[in-house]
Amino acid sequence: TKDIVKHLKELSKIAEIRHTDYKSRFCIADDDKVLFMLIDDKDVHEGYDVGVWADTKLFNATLKALFETSWEKMKPISKL
């Protein structure tokens, strides 16, 4: 929404933020550890959410490379 974009533009002063229409929930930490969620957060109560912590170099490097490729194609918040 326009309200969210306003807040994201403010937040973009301290972090690089981009927009995508794809839905996913994961974090890459220290370039080699991944936490990804298995269930859409709209489909389950927050108390039943499930995530997987992965510390496997091949999988994590692959996910990081896919993310970085996608990141380049995402719109910066400043262009919304």
Secondary structure as GFF3:
##gff-version 3
##sequence-region A 1 80
A	DSSP	alpha_helix	2	11	.	.	.	ID=ss1
A	DSSP	beta_strand	18	19	.	.	.	ID=ss2
A	DSSP	beta_strand	26	29	.	.	.	ID=ss3
A	DSSP	beta_strand	33	37	.	.	.	ID=ss4
A	DSSP	three_ten_helix	46	48	.	.	.	ID=ss5
A	DSSP	beta_strand	51	54	.	.	.	ID=ss6
A	DSSP	alpha_helix	57	73	.	.	.	ID=ss7
A	DSSP	beta_strand	75	76	.	.	.	ID=ss8
A	DSSP	three_ten_helix	77	79	.	.	.	ID=ss9
###
